[in-house]
């Protein structure tokens, strides 16, 4: 469903979100494409909201800093 130009972190995020959508919607079979599309839309909407400075909770994994850098 994605071209080769999609970053790995985005594809992984959509996969995880798609699974969450599947669970949230009652684990119905035959809706993989719809779940994938919904997950993609949710993530893109959150990313756009964050970029616009509105209240959103999505931070792309490659931008998350797990700890402070140390000086040597």
N, C-alpha and C positions, 0 to 999 in steps of 0.2 A: 503494500500500500504506500510505501515511501520510495522515493527515488534514492539513488546512491548518494545524493548530496545532503541528506539529512544527517546531522551529527548523531553519533552513537548515544550521547546522553539524552537526546530528545526522543529517540526511538525507545530507549529503555524506560523513560518516564511515561511515554504513551502506553507501552506494554503493561506497566504496573497500574496505571490509571484505568486502562481498559478492563483489567481484571477486577478492579474495584467497582467499576460501573456494572460489570456482569454480576457481581455479588449483590450490589445495591438494587439491581433490577430483578432479583429473584432467581438468578442463575438459569435463565431461559436459554435453551439451545437455539442455534440458528441465527443468532444476532451478533455474531462476532464483528461483522462489518459496521453495523450500527454502533456497537460499543466502542469500536476503534475510532469511529468518526466523532462520537460524543466526547471521548477522552481527549482527542486531538483538539477539539474546539474548546473544551474547558481549559486545557493547558495554554493554548494560544491566547485565549481571553485573559487568563491570569497574567501571562507574560506582558501583554499589551497594557493591562491595567497598572502593573508594576512600573512599566516604562513611562507611563503617563503620570505616575506619582499618586495614583489612587490607592485605596486600601486593598491590597492583594497579598496573598501569603506565598506565592510561588517564587522560588529562587532557583535558577538553573543550577544543577549539581556542580558544574565546573566553576561556579562563582561563589560557592559556599566555602568559607574559610573555617577549618576545623580547629585551628589553634593559632596563636600569635607567632609570628616568625621570631626566631631567637637571633641574637647578635653573637658573632664569634670573635 
